[in-house]
Amino acid sequence: MKNYIRRILFIIIESIIITLFLSLLSYFNIISENIYNYLEFVFIFIILYFNGKSVSRGIKLGFIEGLKIGLIFMFIFIIFNVVFGNSFNLRQFIYYLLILLTPLLGSIRKKI
């Protein structure tokens, strides 16, 4: 349990740092808003992939650990979506599915 809390906090801190950096670049018009949206999307998945890979290191059934991380973050994003009153649509469903699958793929490819 301690490992999950530490890993989740690490993922949240990484995501906040990347988001602040990209927001700063967008604020000074170094990158456009469209590029900002795509880069934020890509960096979130990169962070989840590598953290799924590292959480499954040394565990026999590591894909289950990646699935747990994916489920935790999927539920966190769904809760934020409900709290802020955003409507649920197909695009968000695909986004949540990718959030679930990214750390799972990272944990499956742990030996490479």
C-alpha positions in Angstrom: 0.0 0.0 0.0 2.9 2.4 0.8 4.3 1.7 -2.7 1.0 2.7 -4.3 0.6 5.9 -2.4 4.2 6.9 -3.1 3.7 6.0 -6.8 0.4 7.9 -7.1 1.9 11.0 -5.5 4.9 10.7 -7.8 2.6 10.6 -10.9 0.6 13.5 -9.6 3.7 15.6 -9.0 5.1 14.8 -12.4 1.8 15.7 -14.1 1.6 19.0 -12.2 5.2 19.9 -13.2 4.6 19.1 -16.8 1.3 20.9 -16.9 2.8 24.0 -15.3 5.7 24.0 -17.8 3.4 23.6 -20.8 1.1 26.3 -19.4 4.0 28.6 -19.1 5.1 27.9 -22.7 1.5 28.5 -23.9 1.1 31.7 -21.8 4.1 33.3 -23.6 2.9 32.1 -27.0 5.8 29.8 -27.5 3.4 27.0 -28.3 -0.1 27.3 -29.6 -3.2 26.1 -27.7 -3.6 23.1 -30.0 0.0 22.0 -29.5 -0.4 22.5 -25.8 -3.5 20.2 -25.7 -1.7 17.5 -27.7 1.5 17.7 -25.6 -0.4 17.5 -22.4 -2.2 14.5 -23.6 1.0 12.8 -24.7 3.0 13.6 -21.6 0.2 12.2 -19.3 0.4 8.9 -21.2 4.2 8.9 -21.1 4.1 9.4 -17.4 1.6 6.7 -16.8 3.5 4.3 -19.1 6.8 4.6 -17.4 5.3 4.5 -13.9 3.4 1.4 -14.8 6.7 0.0 -16.0 8.5 0.8 -12.8 5.7 -0.3 -10.4 5.7 -3.8 -11.9 9.5 -4.3 -11.7 10.4 -7.4 -9.8 6.8 -8.7 -9.5 5.8 -12.0 -11.2 2.3 -10.8 -12.3 3.3 -7.2 -13.0 0.5 -6.5 -15.4 -1.9 -6.6 -12.5 0.0 -3.8 -10.8 -0.2 -1.7 -14.0 -3.9 -2.4 -14.2 -4.3 -1.2 -10.6 -2.5 2.0 -11.3 -4.6 2.5 -14.5 -7.9 1.9 -12.6 -6.9 4.3 -9.8 -6.1 7.1 -12.2 -9.2 6.4 -14.3 -11.4 6.7 -11.2 -9.5 9.9 -10.2 -10.2 11.5 -13.6 -13.8 10.3 -13.6 -14.4 11.9 -10.1 -12.9 15.2 -11.4 -15.1 15.0 -14.4 -18.2 14.5 -12.2 -17.2 17.2 -9.7 -16.6 19.8 -12.3 -19.9 19.0 -14.1 -18.5 18.0 -17.5 -20.7 15.8 -19.7 -19.6 12.3 -20.5 -19.2 11.5 -24.2 -17.5 9.0 -26.4 -14.3 11.0 -26.6 -13.9 11.0 -22.8 -14.7 7.2 -22.7 -11.8 6.6 -25.1 -9.6 8.9 -23.1 -10.4 6.9 -19.9 -9.8 3.6 -21.7 -6.4 4.8 -22.8 -5.6 5.9 -19.2 -6.5 2.4 -18.1 -4.4 0.7 -20.8 -1.3 2.8 -20.8 0.2 1.7 -17.4 -1.0 -1.8 -18.2 1.1 -1.8 -21.4 4.0 -0.3 -19.5 3.9 -3.1 -16.9 3.6 -5.8 -19.6 6.7 -4.5 -21.4 8.7 -4.3 -18.1 11.5 -6.7 -19.3 12.4 -4.7 -22.4 
